[in-house]
Amino acid sequence: MKKGLRLSVSGAAAGTVNGLLGGGGGMVLLPLLTGWCGLDEKKAFATSTAIMLPICMLSTLIYFFRGRLDLMAALPYLLGGLAGGAVGGRLMGRVPVIWLRRLFAAFLIYGGVRYLL
């Protein structure tokens, strides 16, 4: 399969997961970008973030117009997320890839265990 098609299929998978679950598209997208599409890992982390912004915006609009979004409840998370995103974006260039992998895996395991319990 051509790389452009692989990238499109990867984006579709991320968008579908994000729309169905209200998030998590990046967790699907990152392994697809590195393994299936052959992107360098740091480039895949940054690319995944850039891809998720419009996907999240679209999902947010759909949830908003269907009356399923509580903006006041989301506001503190948004403010914290903006601050964390700024810090994380600056740190990503300095953190070795092996630690990015471990951190990503730790969050996947933590999230999986929390959802199962």
Phi and psi restraints in degrees (range 20) as a CNS / XPLOR table:
assign (resid 1 and name C) (resid 2 and name N)
       (resid 2 and name CA) (resid 2 and name C) 1.0 -67.8 20.0 2
assign (resid 2 and name N) (resid 2 and name CA)
       (resid 2 and name C) (resid 3 and name N) 1.0 150.9 20.0 2
assign (resid 2 and name C) (resid 3 and name N)
       (resid 3 and name CA) (resid 3 and name C) 1.0 -59.5 20.0 2
assign (resid 3 and name N) (resid 3 and name CA)
       (resid 3 and name C) (resid 4 and name N) 1.0 -40.8 20.0 2
assign (resid 3 and name C) (resid 4 and name N)
       (resid 4 and name CA) (resid 4 and name C) 1.0 -60.3 20.0 2
assign (resid 4 and name N) (resid 4 and name CA)
       (resid 4 and name C) (resid 5 and name N) 1.0 -40.0 20.0 2
assign (resid 4 and name C) (resid 5 and name N)
       (resid 5 and name CA) (resid 5 and name C) 1.0 -69.1 20.0 2
assign (resid 5 and name N) (resid 5 and name CA)
       (resid 5 and name C) (resid 6 and name N) 1.0 -39.1 20.0 2
assign (resid 5 and name C) (resid 6 and name N)
       (resid 6 and name CA) (resid 6 and name C) 1.0 -61.1 20.0 2
assign (resid 6 and name N) (resid 6 and name CA)
       (resid 6 and name C) (resid 7 and name N) 1.0 -42.3 20.0 2
assign (resid 6 and name C) (resid 7 and name N)
       (resid 7 and name CA) (resid 7 and name C) 1.0 -63.4 20.0 2
assign (resid 7 and name N) (resid 7 and name CA)
       (resid 7 and name C) (resid 8 and name N) 1.0 -41.1 20.0 2
assign (resid 7 and name C) (resid 8 and name N)
       (resid 8 and name CA) (resid 8 and name C) 1.0 -66.0 20.0 2
assign (resid 8 and name N) (resid 8 and name CA)
       (resid 8 and name C) (resid 9 and name N) 1.0 -42.4 20.0 2
assign (resid 8 and name C) (resid 9 and name N)
       (resid 9 and name CA) (resid 9 and name C) 1.0 -65.1 20.0 2
assign (resid 9 and name N) (resid 9 and name CA)
       (resid 9 and name C) (resid 10 and name N) 1.0 -40.2 20.0 2
assign (resid 9 and name C) (resid 10 and name N)
       (resid 10 and name CA) (resid 10 and name C) 1.0 -61.6 20.0 2
assign (resid 10 and name N) (resid 10 and name CA)
       (resid 10 and name C) (resid 11 and name N) 1.0 -43.8 20.0 2
assign (resid 10 and name C) (resid 11 and name N)
       (resid 11 and name CA) (resid 11 and name C) 1.0 -63.0 20.0 2
assign (resid 11 and name N) (resid 11 and name CA)
       (resid 11 and name C) (resid 12 and name N) 1.0 -39.7 20.0 2
assign (resid 11 and name C) (resid 12 and name N)
       (resid 12 and name CA) (resid 12 and name C) 1.0 -64.6 20.0 2
assign (resid 12 and name N) (resid 12 and name CA)
       (resid 12 and name C) (resid 13 and name N) 1.0 -40.0 20.0 2
assign (resid 12 and name C) (resid 13 and name N)
       (resid 13 and name CA) (resid 13 and name C) 1.0 -63.5 20.0 2
assign (resid 13 and name N) (resid 13 and name CA)
       (resid 13 and name C) (resid 14 and name N) 1.0 -43.9 20.0 2
assign (resid 13 and name C) (resid 14 and name N)
       (resid 14 and name CA) (resid 14 and name C) 1.0 -63.7 20.0 2
assign (resid 14 and name N) (resid 14 and name CA)
       (resid 14 and name C) (resid 15 and name N) 1.0 -43.5 20.0 2
assign (resid 14 and name C) (resid 15 and name N)
       (resid 15 and name CA) (resid 15 and name C) 1.0 -64.1 20.0 2
assign (resid 15 and name N) (resid 15 and name CA)
       (resid 15 and name C) (resid 16 and name N) 1.0 -39.6 20.0 2
assign (resid 15 and name C) (resid 16 and name N)
       (resid 16 and name CA) (resid 16 and name C) 1.0 -64.8 20.0 2
assign (resid 16 and name N) (resid 16 and name CA)
       (resid 16 and name C) (resid 17 and name N) 1.0 -47.1 20.0 2
assign (resid 16 and name C) (resid 17 and name N)
       (resid 17 and name CA) (resid 17 and name C) 1.0 -62.9 20.0 2
assign (resid 17 and name N) (resid 17 and name CA)
       (resid 17 and name C) (resid 18 and name N) 1.0 -43.7 20.0 2
assign (resid 17 and name C) (resid 18 and name N)
       (resid 18 and name CA) (resid 18 and name C) 1.0 -62.3 20.0 2
assign (resid 18 and name N) (resid 18 and name CA)
       (resid 18 and name C) (resid 19 and name N) 1.0 -42.9 20.0 2
assign (resid 18 and name C) (resid 19 and name N)
       (resid 19 and name CA) (resid 19 and name C) 1.0 -67.7 20.0 2
assign (resid 19 and name N) (resid 19 and name CA)
       (resid 19 and name C) (resid 20 and name N) 1.0 -39.9 20.0 2
assign (resid 19 and name C) (resid 20 and name N)
       (resid 20 and name CA) (resid 20 and name C) 1.0 -72.5 20.0 2
assign (resid 20 and name N) (resid 20 and name CA)
       (resid 20 and name C) (resid 21 and name N) 1.0 -40.2 20.0 2
assign (resid 20 and name C) (resid 21 and name N)
       (resid 21 and name CA) (resid 21 and name C) 1.0 -105.2 20.0 2
assign (resid 21 and name N) (resid 21 and name CA)
       (resid 21 and name C) (resid 22 and name N) 1.0 -2.4 20.0 2
assign (resid 21 and name C) (resid 22 and name N)
       (resid 22 and name CA) (resid 22 and name C) 1.0 75.5 20.0 2
assign (resid 22 and name N) (resid 22 and name CA)
       (resid 22 and name C) (resid 23 and name N) 1.0 16.3 20.0 2
assign (resid 22 and name C) (resid 23 and name N)
       (resid 23 and name CA) (resid 23 and name C) 1.0 156.6 20.0 2
assign (resid 23 and name N) (resid 23 and name CA)
       (resid 23 and name C) (resid 24 and name N) 1.0 177.9 20.0 2
assign (resid 23 and name C) (resid 24 and name N)
       (resid 24 and name CA) (resid 24 and name C) 1.0 94.1 20.0 2
assign (resid 24 and name N) (resid 24 and name CA)
       (resid 24 and name C) (resid 25 and name N) 1.0 -1.3 20.0 2
assign (resid 24 and name C) (resid 25 and name N)
       (resid 25 and name CA) (resid 25 and name C) 1.0 -62.4 20.0 2
assign (resid 25 and name N) (resid 25 and name CA)
       (resid 25 and name C) (resid 26 and name N) 1.0 -34.6 20.0 2
assign (resid 25 and name C) (resid 26 and name N)
       (resid 26 and name CA) (resid 26 and name C) 1.0 -67.0 20.0 2
assign (resid 26 and name N) (resid 26 and name CA)
       (resid 26 and name C) (resid 27 and name N) 1.0 -30.2 20.0 2
assign (resid 26 and name C) (resid 27 and name N)
       (resid 27 and name CA) (resid 27 and name C) 1.0 -68.8 20.0 2
assign (resid 27 and name N) (resid 27 and name CA)
       (resid 27 and name C) (resid 28 and name N) 1.0 -29.0 20.0 2
assign (resid 27 and name C) (resid 28 and name N)
       (resid 28 and name CA) (resid 28 and name C) 1.0 -81.4 20.0 2
assign (resid 28 and name N) (resid 28 and name CA)
       (resid 28 and name C) (resid 29 and name N) 1.0 -39.4 20.0 2
assign (resid 28 and name C) (resid 29 and name N)
       (resid 29 and name CA) (resid 29 and name C) 1.0 -68.9 20.0 2
assign (resid 29 and name N) (resid 29 and name CA)
       (resid 29 and name C) (resid 30 and name N) 1.0 -42.1 20.0 2
assign (resid 29 and name C) (resid 30 and name N)
       (resid 30 and name CA) (resid 30 and name C) 1.0 -58.8 20.0 2
assign (resid 30 and name N) (resid 30 and name CA)
       (resid 30 and name C) (resid 31 and name N) 1.0 -51.0 20.0 2
assign (resid 30 and name C) (resid 31 and name N)
       (resid 31 and name CA) (resid 31 and name C) 1.0 -62.9 20.0 2
assign (resid 31 and name N) (resid 31 and name CA)
       (resid 31 and name C) (resid 32 and name N) 1.0 -33.3 20.0 2
assign (resid 31 and name C) (resid 32 and name N)
       (resid 32 and name CA) (resid 32 and name C) 1.0 -67.4 20.0 2
assign (resid 32 and name N) (resid 32 and name CA)
       (resid 32 and name C) (resid 33 and name N) 1.0 -41.4 20.0 2
assign (resid 32 and name C) (resid 33 and name N)
       (resid 33 and name CA) (resid 33 and name C) 1.0 -65.7 20.0 2
assign (resid 33 and name N) (resid 33 and name CA)
       (resid 33 and name C) (resid 34 and name N) 1.0 -40.0 20.0 2
assign (resid 33 and name C) (resid 34 and name N)
       (resid 34 and name CA) (resid 34 and name C) 1.0 -80.1 20.0 2
assign (resid 34 and name N) (resid 34 and name CA)
       (resid 34 and name C) (resid 35 and name N) 1.0 -47.6 20.0 2
assign (resid 34 and name C) (resid 35 and name N)
       (resid 35 and name CA) (resid 35 and name C) 1.0 -79.8 20.0 2
assign (resid 35 and name N) (resid 35 and name CA)
       (resid 35 and name C) (resid 36 and name N) 1.0 -51.3 20.0 2
assign (resid 35 and name C) (resid 36 and name N)
       (resid 36 and name CA) (resid 36 and name C) 1.0 -87.2 20.0 2
assign (resid 36 and name N) (resid 36 and name CA)
       (resid 36 and name C) (resid 37 and name N) 1.0 -35.2 20.0 2
assign (resid 36 and name C) (resid 37 and name N)
       (resid 37 and name CA) (resid 37 and name C) 1.0 -98.6 20.0 2
assign (resid 37 and name N) (resid 37 and name CA)
       (resid 37 and name C) (resid 38 and name N) 1.0 -11.4 20.0 2
assign (resid 37 and name C) (resid 38 and name N)
       (resid 38 and name CA) (resid 38 and name C) 1.0 75.2 20.0 2
assign (resid 38 and name N) (resid 38 and name CA)
       (resid 38 and name C) (resid 39 and name N) 1.0 23.5 20.0 2
assign (resid 38 and name C) (resid 39 and name N)
       (resid 39 and name CA) (resid 39 and name C) 1.0 -77.9 20.0 2
assign (resid 39 and name N) (resid 39 and name CA)
       (resid 39 and name C) (resid 40 and name N) 1.0 146.1 20.0 2
assign (resid 39 and name C) (resid 40 and name N)
       (resid 40 and name CA) (resid 40 and name C) 1.0 -57.8 20.0 2
assign (resid 40 and name N) (resid 40 and name CA)
       (resid 40 and name C) (resid 41 and name N) 1.0 144.3 20.0 2
assign (resid 40 and name C) (resid 41 and name N)
       (resid 41 and name CA) (resid 41 and name C) 1.0 -62.0 20.0 2
assign (resid 41 and name N) (resid 41 and name CA)
       (resid 41 and name C) (resid 42 and name N) 1.0 -45.0 20.0 2
assign (resid 41 and name C) (resid 42 and name N)
       (resid 42 and name CA) (resid 42 and name C) 1.0 -66.0 20.0 2
assign (resid 42 and name N) (resid 42 and name CA)
       (resid 42 and name C) (resid 43 and name N) 1.0 -37.1 20.0 2
assign (resid 42 and name C) (resid 43 and name N)
       (resid 43 and name CA) (resid 43 and name C) 1.0 -66.8 20.0 2
assign (resid 43 and name N) (resid 43 and name CA)
       (resid 43 and name C) (resid 44 and name N) 1.0 -35.6 20.0 2
assign (resid 43 and name C) (resid 44 and name N)
       (resid 44 and name CA) (resid 44 and name C) 1.0 -66.9 20.0 2
assign (resid 44 and name N) (resid 44 and name CA)
       (resid 44 and name C) (resid 45 and name N) 1.0 -40.1 20.0 2
assign (resid 44 and name C) (resid 45 and name N)
       (resid 45 and name CA) (resid 45 and name C) 1.0 -59.8 20.0 2
assign (resid 45 and name N) (resid 45 and name CA)
       (resid 45 and name C) (resid 46 and name N) 1.0 -47.8 20.0 2
assign (resid 45 and name C) (resid 46 and name N)
       (resid 46 and name CA) (resid 46 and name C) 1.0 -67.4 20.0 2
assign (resid 46 and name N) (resid 46 and name CA)
       (resid 46 and name C) (resid 47 and name N) 1.0 -41.3 20.0 2
assign (resid 46 and name C) (resid 47 and name N)
       (resid 47 and name CA) (resid 47 and name C) 1.0 -65.0 20.0 2
assign (resid 47 and name N) (resid 47 and name CA)
       (resid 47 and name C) (resid 48 and name N) 1.0 -41.4 20.0 2
assign (resid 47 and name C) (resid 48 and name N)
       (resid 48 and name CA) (resid 48 and name C) 1.0 -59.6 20.0 2
assign (resid 48 and name N) (resid 48 and name CA)
       (resid 48 and name C) (resid 49 and name N) 1.0 -42.6 20.0 2
assign (resid 48 and name C) (resid 49 and name N)
       (resid 49 and name CA) (resid 49 and name C) 1.0 -62.5 20.0 2
assign (resid 49 and name N) (resid 49 and name CA)
       (resid 49 and name C) (resid 50 and name N) 1.0 -44.2 20.0 2
assign (resid 49 and name C) (resid 50 and name N)
       (resid 50 and name CA) (resid 50 and name C) 1.0 -65.5 20.0 2
assign (resid 50 and name N) (resid 50 and name CA)
       (resid 50 and name C) (resid 51 and name N) 1.0 -36.1 20.0 2
assign (resid 50 and name C) (resid 51 and name N)
       (resid 51 and name CA) (resid 51 and name C) 1.0 -71.2 20.0 2
assign (resid 51 and name N) (resid 51 and name CA)
       (resid 51 and name C) (resid 52 and name N) 1.0 -38.0 20.0 2
assign (resid 51 and name C) (resid 52 and name N)
       (resid 52 and name CA) (resid 52 and name C) 1.0 -69.9 20.0 2
assign (resid 52 and name N) (resid 52 and name CA)
       (resid 52 and name C) (resid 53 and name N) 1.0 -26.4 20.0 2
assign (resid 52 and name C) (resid 53 and name N)
       (resid 53 and name CA) (resid 53 and name C) 1.0 -57.1 20.0 2
assign (resid 53 and name N) (resid 53 and name CA)
       (resid 53 and name C) (resid 54 and name N) 1.0 -56.4 20.0 2
assign (resid 53 and name C) (resid 54 and name N)
       (resid 54 and name CA) (resid 54 and name C) 1.0 -67.1 20.0 2
assign (resid 54 and name N) (resid 54 and name CA)
       (resid 54 and name C) (resid 55 and name N) 1.0 -32.1 20.0 2
assign (resid 54 and name C) (resid 55 and name N)
       (resid 55 and name CA) (resid 55 and name C) 1.0 -64.3 20.0 2
assign (resid 55 and name N) (resid 55 and name CA)
       (resid 55 and name C) (resid 56 and name N) 1.0 -44.7 20.0 2
assign (resid 55 and name C) (resid 56 and name N)
       (resid 56 and name CA) (resid 56 and name C) 1.0 -65.5 20.0 2
assign (resid 56 and name N) (resid 56 and name CA)
       (resid 56 and name C) (resid 57 and name N) 1.0 -38.3 20.0 2
assign (resid 56 and name C) (resid 57 and name N)
       (resid 57 and name CA) (resid 57 and name C) 1.0 -62.3 20.0 2
assign (resid 57 and name N) (resid 57 and name CA)
       (resid 57 and name C) (resid 58 and name N) 1.0 -43.5 20.0 2
assign (resid 57 and name C) (resid 58 and name N)
       (resid 58 and name CA) (resid 58 and name C) 1.0 -64.1 20.0 2
assign (resid 58 and name N) (resid 58 and name CA)
       (resid 58 and name C) (resid 59 and name N) 1.0 -46.4 20.0 2
assign (resid 58 and name C) (resid 59 and name N)
       (resid 59 and name CA) (resid 59 and name C) 1.0 -60.3 20.0 2
assign (resid 59 and name N) (resid 59 and name CA)
       (resid 59 and name C) (resid 60 and name N) 1.0 -40.9 20.0 2
assign (resid 59 and name C) (resid 60 and name N)
       (resid 60 and name CA) (resid 60 and name C) 1.0 -61.1 20.0 2
assign (resid 60 and name N) (resid 60 and name CA)
       (resid 60 and name C) (resid 61 and name N) 1.0 -44.5 20.0 2
assign (resid 60 and name C) (resid 61 and name N)
       (resid 61 and name CA) (resid 61 and name C) 1.0 -61.6 20.0 2
assign (resid 61 and name N) (resid 61 and name CA)
       (resid 61 and name C) (resid 62 and name N) 1.0 -42.1 20.0 2
assign (resid 61 and name C) (resid 62 and name N)
       (resid 62 and name CA) (resid 62 and name C) 1.0 -63.7 20.0 2
assign (resid 62 and name N) (resid 62 and name CA)
       (resid 62 and name C) (resid 63 and name N) 1.0 -46.4 20.0 2
assign (resid 62 and name C) (resid 63 and name N)
       (resid 63 and name CA) (resid 63 and name C) 1.0 -62.1 20.0 2
assign (resid 63 and name N) (resid 63 and name CA)
       (resid 63 and name C) (resid 64 and name N) 1.0 -41.1 20.0 2
assign (resid 63 and name C) (resid 64 and name N)
       (resid 64 and name CA) (resid 64 and name C) 1.0 -61.3 20.0 2
assign (resid 64 and name N) (resid 64 and name CA)
       (resid 64 and name C) (resid 65 and name N) 1.0 -49.7 20.0 2
assign (resid 64 and name C) (resid 65 and name N)
       (resid 65 and name CA) (resid 65 and name C) 1.0 -71.5 20.0 2
assign (resid 65 and name N) (resid 65 and name CA)
       (resid 65 and name C) (resid 66 and name N) 1.0 -17.5 20.0 2
assign (resid 65 and name C) (resid 66 and name N)
       (resid 66 and name CA) (resid 66 and name C) 1.0 -93.2 20.0 2
assign (resid 66 and name N) (resid 66 and name CA)
       (resid 66 and name C) (resid 67 and name N) 1.0 3.6 20.0 2
assign (resid 66 and name C) (resid 67 and name N)
       (resid 67 and name CA) (resid 67 and name C) 1.0 75.6 20.0 2
assign (resid 67 and name N) (resid 67 and name CA)
       (resid 67 and name C) (resid 68 and name N) 1.0 22.6 20.0 2
assign (resid 67 and name C) (resid 68 and name N)
       (resid 68 and name CA) (resid 68 and name C) 1.0 -107.5 20.0 2
assign (resid 68 and name N) (resid 68 and name CA)
       (resid 68 and name C) (resid 69 and name N) 1.0 13.1 20.0 2
assign (resid 68 and name C) (resid 69 and name N)
       (resid 69 and name CA) (resid 69 and name C) 1.0 -118.0 20.0 2
assign (resid 69 and name N) (resid 69 and name CA)
       (resid 69 and name C) (resid 70 and name N) 1.0 125.6 20.0 2
assign (resid 69 and name C) (resid 70 and name N)
       (resid 70 and name CA) (resid 70 and name C) 1.0 -102.6 20.0 2
assign (resid 70 and name N) (resid 70 and name CA)
       (resid 70 and name C) (resid 71 and name N) 1.0 96.4 20.0 2
assign (resid 70 and name C) (resid 71 and name N)
       (resid 71 and name CA) (resid 71 and name C) 1.0 -61.6 20.0 2
assign (resid 71 and name N) (resid 71 and name CA)
       (resid 71 and name C) (resid 72 and name N) 1.0 -37.4 20.0 2
assign (resid 71 and name C) (resid 72 and name N)
       (resid 72 and name CA) (resid 72 and name C) 1.0 -66.9 20.0 2
assign (resid 72 and name N) (resid 72 and name CA)
       (resid 72 and name C) (resid 73 and name N) 1.0 -36.2 20.0 2
assign (resid 72 and name C) (resid 73 and name N)
       (resid 73 and name CA) (resid 73 and name C) 1.0 -71.2 20.0 2
assign (resid 73 and name N) (resid 73 and name CA)
       (resid 73 and name C) (resid 74 and name N) 1.0 -30.5 20.0 2
assign (resid 73 and name C) (resid 74 and name N)
       (resid 74 and name CA) (resid 74 and name C) 1.0 -79.7 20.0 2
assign (resid 74 and name N) (resid 74 and name CA)
       (resid 74 and name C) (resid 75 and name N) 1.0 -24.7 20.0 2
assign (resid 74 and name C) (resid 75 and name N)
       (resid 75 and name CA) (resid 75 and name C) 1.0 -56.1 20.0 2
assign (resid 75 and name N) (resid 75 and name CA)
       (resid 75 and name C) (resid 76 and name N) 1.0 -48.7 20.0 2
assign (resid 75 and name C) (resid 76 and name N)
       (resid 76 and name CA) (resid 76 and name C) 1.0 -61.3 20.0 2
assign (resid 76 and name N) (resid 76 and name CA)
       (resid 76 and name C) (resid 77 and name N) 1.0 -36.0 20.0 2
assign (resid 76 and name C) (resid 77 and name N)
       (resid 77 and name CA) (resid 77 and name C) 1.0 -68.7 20.0 2
assign (resid 77 and name N) (resid 77 and name CA)
       (resid 77 and name C) (resid 78 and name N) 1.0 -37.5 20.0 2
assign (resid 77 and name C) (resid 78 and name N)
       (resid 78 and name CA) (resid 78 and name C) 1.0 -63.8 20.0 2
assign (resid 78 and name N) (resid 78 and name CA)
       (resid 78 and name C) (resid 79 and name N) 1.0 -45.9 20.0 2
assign (resid 78 and name C) (resid 79 and name N)
       (resid 79 and name CA) (resid 79 and name C) 1.0 -62.5 20.0 2
assign (resid 79 and name N) (resid 79 and name CA)
       (resid 79 and name C) (resid 80 and name N) 1.0 -45.8 20.0 2
assign (resid 79 and name C) (resid 80 and name N)
       (resid 80 and name CA) (resid 80 and name C) 1.0 -64.6 20.0 2
assign (resid 80 and name N) (resid 80 and name CA)
       (resid 80 and name C) (resid 81 and name N) 1.0 -39.1 20.0 2
assign (resid 80 and name C) (resid 81 and name N)
       (resid 81 and name CA) (resid 81 and name C) 1.0 -65.5 20.0 2
assign (resid 81 and name N) (resid 81 and name CA)
       (resid 81 and name C) (resid 82 and name N) 1.0 -37.5 20.0 2
assign (resid 81 and name C) (resid 82 and name N)
       (resid 82 and name CA) (resid 82 and name C) 1.0 -64.1 20.0 2
assign (resid 82 and name N) (resid 82 and name CA)
       (resid 82 and name C) (resid 83 and name N) 1.0 -43.8 20.0 2
assign (resid 82 and name C) (resid 83 and name N)
       (resid 83 and name CA) (resid 83 and name C) 1.0 -65.0 20.0 2
assign (resid 83 and name N) (resid 83 and name CA)
       (resid 83 and name C) (resid 84 and name N) 1.0 -45.6 20.0 2
assign (resid 83 and name C) (resid 84 and name N)
       (resid 84 and name CA) (resid 84 and name C) 1.0 -63.8 20.0 2
assign (resid 84 and name N) (resid 84 and name CA)
       (resid 84 and name C) (resid 85 and name N) 1.0 -37.9 20.0 2
assign (resid 84 and name C) (resid 85 and name N)
       (resid 85 and name CA) (resid 85 and name C) 1.0 -63.7 20.0 2
assign (resid 85 and name N) (resid 85 and name CA)
       (resid 85 and name C) (resid 86 and name N) 1.0 -38.1 20.0 2
assign (resid 85 and name C) (resid 86 and name N)
       (resid 86 and name CA) (resid 86 and name C) 1.0 -66.1 20.0 2
assign (resid 86 and name N) (resid 86 and name CA)
       (resid 86 and name C) (resid 87 and name N) 1.0 -44.0 20.0 2
assign (resid 86 and name C) (resid 87 and name N)
       (resid 87 and name CA) (resid 87 and name C) 1.0 -66.0 20.0 2
assign (resid 87 and name N) (resid 87 and name CA)
       (resid 87 and name C) (resid 88 and name N) 1.0 -48.4 20.0 2
assign (resid 87 and name C) (resid 88 and name N)
       (resid 88 and name CA) (resid 88 and name C) 1.0 -62.0 20.0 2
assign (resid 88 and name N) (resid 88 and name CA)
       (resid 88 and name C) (resid 89 and name N) 1.0 -40.3 20.0 2
assign (resid 88 and name C) (resid 89 and name N)
       (resid 89 and name CA) (resid 89 and name C) 1.0 -62.4 20.0 2
assign (resid 89 and name N) (resid 89 and name CA)
       (resid 89 and name C) (resid 90 and name N) 1.0 -37.2 20.0 2
assign (resid 89 and name C) (resid 90 and name N)
       (resid 90 and name CA) (resid 90 and name C) 1.0 -73.4 20.0 2
assign (resid 90 and name N) (resid 90 and name CA)
       (resid 90 and name C) (resid 91 and name N) 1.0 -36.7 20.0 2
assign (resid 90 and name C) (resid 91 and name N)
       (resid 91 and name CA) (resid 91 and name C) 1.0 -75.3 20.0 2
assign (resid 91 and name N) (resid 91 and name CA)
       (resid 91 and name C) (resid 92 and name N) 1.0 -29.9 20.0 2
assign (resid 91 and name C) (resid 92 and name N)
       (resid 92 and name CA) (resid 92 and name C) 1.0 -54.9 20.0 2
assign (resid 92 and name N) (resid 92 and name CA)
       (resid 92 and name C) (resid 93 and name N) 1.0 -37.3 20.0 2
assign (resid 92 and name C) (resid 93 and name N)
       (resid 93 and name CA) (resid 93 and name C) 1.0 -68.0 20.0 2
assign (resid 93 and name N) (resid 93 and name CA)
       (resid 93 and name C) (resid 94 and name N) 1.0 -21.6 20.0 2
assign (resid 93 and name C) (resid 94 and name N)
       (resid 94 and name CA) (resid 94 and name C) 1.0 -99.0 20.0 2
assign (resid 94 and name N) (resid 94 and name CA)
       (resid 94 and name C) (resid 95 and name N) 1.0 -14.9 20.0 2
assign (resid 94 and name C) (resid 95 and name N)
       (resid 95 and name CA) (resid 95 and name C) 1.0 -89.4 20.0 2
assign (resid 95 and name N) (resid 95 and name CA)
       (resid 95 and name C) (resid 96 and name N) 1.0 129.6 20.0 2
assign (resid 95 and name C) (resid 96 and name N)
       (resid 96 and name CA) (resid 96 and name C) 1.0 -61.4 20.0 2
assign (resid 96 and name N) (resid 96 and name CA)
       (resid 96 and name C) (resid 97 and name N) 1.0 149.2 20.0 2
assign (resid 96 and name C) (resid 97 and name N)
       (resid 97 and name CA) (resid 97 and name C) 1.0 -56.6 20.0 2
assign (resid 97 and name N) (resid 97 and name CA)
       (resid 97 and name C) (resid 98 and name N) 1.0 -39.2 20.0 2
assign (resid 97 and name C) (resid 98 and name N)
       (resid 98 and name CA) (resid 98 and name C) 1.0 -59.5 20.0 2
assign (resid 98 and name N) (resid 98 and name CA)
       (resid 98 and name C) (resid 99 and name N) 1.0 -37.0 20.0 2
assign (resid 98 and name C) (resid 99 and name N)
       (resid 99 and name CA) (resid 99 and name C) 1.0 -75.4 20.0 2
assign (resid 99 and name N) (resid 99 and name CA)
       (resid 99 and name C) (resid 100 and name N) 1.0 -32.0 20.0 2
assign (resid 99 and name C) (resid 100 and name N)
       (resid 100 and name CA) (resid 100 and name C) 1.0 -64.3 20.0 2
assign (resid 100 and name N) (resid 100 and name CA)
       (resid 100 and name C) (resid 101 and name N) 1.0 -42.7 20.0 2
assign (resid 100 and name C) (resid 101 and name N)
       (resid 101 and name CA) (resid 101 and name C) 1.0 -59.7 20.0 2
assign (resid 101 and name N) (resid 101 and name CA)
       (resid 101 and name C) (resid 102 and name N) 1.0 -47.1 20.0 2
assign (resid 101 and name C) (resid 102 and name N)
       (resid 102 and name CA) (resid 102 and name C) 1.0 -64.0 20.0 2
assign (resid 102 and name N) (resid 102 and name CA)
       (resid 102 and name C) (resid 103 and name N) 1.0 -42.1 20.0 2
assign (resid 102 and name C) (resid 103 and name N)
       (resid 103 and name CA) (resid 103 and name C) 1.0 -64.1 20.0 2
assign (resid 103 and name N) (resid 103 and name CA)
       (resid 103 and name C) (resid 104 and name N) 1.0 -44.0 20.0 2
assign (resid 103 and name C) (resid 104 and name N)
       (resid 104 and name CA) (resid 104 and name C) 1.0 -61.1 20.0 2
assign (resid 104 and name N) (resid 104 and name CA)
       (resid 104 and name C) (resid 105 and name N) 1.0 -46.2 20.0 2
assign (resid 104 and name C) (resid 105 and name N)
       (resid 105 and name CA) (resid 105 and name C) 1.0 -62.7 20.0 2
assign (resid 105 and name N) (resid 105 and name CA)
       (resid 105 and name C) (resid 106 and name N) 1.0 -40.7 20.0 2
assign (resid 105 and name C) (resid 106 and name N)
       (resid 106 and name CA) (resid 106 and name C) 1.0 -62.3 20.0 2
assign (resid 106 and name N) (resid 106 and name CA)
       (resid 106 and name C) (resid 107 and name N) 1.0 -41.2 20.0 2
assign (resid 106 and name C) (resid 107 and name N)
       (resid 107 and name CA) (resid 107 and name C) 1.0 -67.7 20.0 2
assign (resid 107 and name N) (resid 107 and name CA)
       (resid 107 and name C) (resid 108 and name N) 1.0 -36.6 20.0 2
assign (resid 107 and name C) (resid 108 and name N)
       (resid 108 and name CA) (resid 108 and name C) 1.0 -63.0 20.0 2
assign (resid 108 and name N) (resid 108 and name CA)
       (resid 108 and name C) (resid 109 and name N) 1.0 -46.3 20.0 2
assign (resid 108 and name C) (resid 109 and name N)
       (resid 109 and name CA) (resid 109 and name C) 1.0 -64.6 20.0 2
assign (resid 109 and name N) (resid 109 and name CA)
       (resid 109 and name C) (resid 110 and name N) 1.0 -45.8 20.0 2
assign (resid 109 and name C) (resid 110 and name N)
       (resid 110 and name CA) (resid 110 and name C) 1.0 -58.5 20.0 2
assign (resid 110 and name N) (resid 110 and name CA)
       (resid 110 and name C) (resid 111 and name N) 1.0 -49.0 20.0 2
assign (resid 110 and name C) (resid 111 and name N)
       (resid 111 and name CA) (resid 111 and name C) 1.0 -62.1 20.0 2
assign (resid 111 and name N) (resid 111 and name CA)
       (resid 111 and name C) (resid 112 and name N) 1.0 -41.1 20.0 2
assign (resid 111 and name C) (resid 112 and name N)
       (resid 112 and name CA) (resid 112 and name C) 1.0 -64.1 20.0 2
assign (resid 112 and name N) (resid 112 and name CA)
       (resid 112 and name C) (resid 113 and name N) 1.0 -44.4 20.0 2
assign (resid 112 and name C) (resid 113 and name N)
       (resid 113 and name CA) (resid 113 and name C) 1.0 -65.1 20.0 2
assign (resid 113 and name N) (resid 113 and name CA)
       (resid 113 and name C) (resid 114 and name N) 1.0 -43.9 20.0 2
assign (resid 113 and name C) (resid 114 and name N)
       (resid 114 and name CA) (resid 114 and name C) 1.0 -59.5 20.0 2
assign (resid 114 and name N) (resid 114 and name CA)
       (resid 114 and name C) (resid 115 and name N) 1.0 -40.5 20.0 2
assign (resid 114 and name C) (resid 115 and name N)
       (resid 115 and name CA) (resid 115 and name C) 1.0 -72.1 20.0 2
assign (resid 115 and name N) (resid 115 and name CA)
       (resid 115 and name C) (resid 116 and name N) 1.0 -29.8 20.0 2
assign (resid 115 and name C) (resid 116 and name N)
       (resid 116 and name CA) (resid 116 and name C) 1.0 -76.5 20.0 2
assign (resid 116 and name N) (resid 116 and name CA)
       (resid 116 and name C) (resid 117 and name N) 1.0 -27.9 20.0 2
